[in-house]
Amino acid sequence: MKKILQLGSAFIGVIVGAGFASGQEILQYFTSFGLLGIIGAVIASALFAYLGMVLMQIGSRMQTTSHRDAIYKISGRYLGVVIDYIIIFTLFGVGVVMIAGAGSNLNQQFEFPYFVGTSLMTILVLIAGMAKVNRFVAIIGSITPFLILIVIILSIYSVLSMDNTFTNLNSIAMEQPTTLPNWFISAINYVSFNIAVGASMSLVMGGAQHNEKTAALGGLVGGLGIGVLIILSHLAIFSKIDLVQGYEMPMLQLANQVSPALGFFMAIVLFGMIFNTAASMFFSFGARFVEIGTPKFKVFLVVTLVIAYLLSFFGFTDLVSYFYPLIGYLGLFLIGALIVASVRIHKLEKETERQ
């Protein structure tokens, strides 16, 4: 049971990144559809639980050490190429969004110019890459439980202190801009995007677990945990949508309403999660093309970060609005491959039982 919970917690850590923590993802994917967003959140929860289970099980069965090997095995030669490049595109794109998020974070909380946050984050990721401080990244990653605690506190506070009617809140929520057409497609797209982001690490985590059943249950528990966090975050933002609309980081604004001290703490936690996500994305992106630690890797990282830094000035909200849904649609290829692989595993298990 302890191992299952550890795997579940790790899966949550992979999927729940800075975009989620800021509340901007939840606002655009769920809250912008009002009360129907709750149904979308429930559907997303079920899909995360199922796909988390499948990813971990496949990783364990194949003893995966690299997402590339697993993707080609479950997708075939041609579809494997497509999915591999979707993941590569995702790694770089999410890295850009994280740099933009750092600018928005410090600007909203401390009123620093936007370029201060983006520049600081770019420099930190570069230093991490040059010094190979993986341990430092792991330490920053350990703040995920603090984020979960803050989400729970904000959800309880928002619902209990709600001073508007559901009808009014629903009207305001549905006025929030989103590039997604309806609540159902939005829920599917959100799961697809996050699975594309987290597939690489999830497969490797599953590969480190020799007990296939334990790995599958870990993914299931983790997926359900993510679902609960989505629902709580949606309720928190929806309950206070009249006060947080227009902010790039609605959850940070909520924290400031509870207490300036909590807002300050939330900003630090959020910046740490942004760094963790950004470093992970750029490390993985660079490792796909060049061996980590070599002079070529360092040059590749510098060039990549310069391009990412320039692209980050499109703005955090706009990048989430247009880039994330695009990855979500592309990620459907990966979800299709995972479902097919799951069916094959189920058939093999039945054949084994008959024998």
Secondary structure as UniProt FT lines:
FT   HELIX           2..15
FT   HELIX           18..22
FT   HELIX           24..29
FT   HELIX           31..33
FT   TURN            34..35
FT   HELIX           36..62
FT   HELIX           67..75
FT   HELIX           77..110
FT   HELIX           114..131
FT   HELIX           134..141
FT   TURN            142..143
FT   HELIX           144..160
FT   HELIX           166..173
FT   TURN            174..175
FT   HELIX           183..207
FT   HELIX           212..239
FT   HELIX           241..244
FT   TURN            245..246
FT   HELIX           250..258
FT   HELIX           260..289
FT   TURN            292..293
FT   HELIX           295..311
FT   HELIX           312..314
FT   HELIX           316..330
FT   HELIX           332..354
//
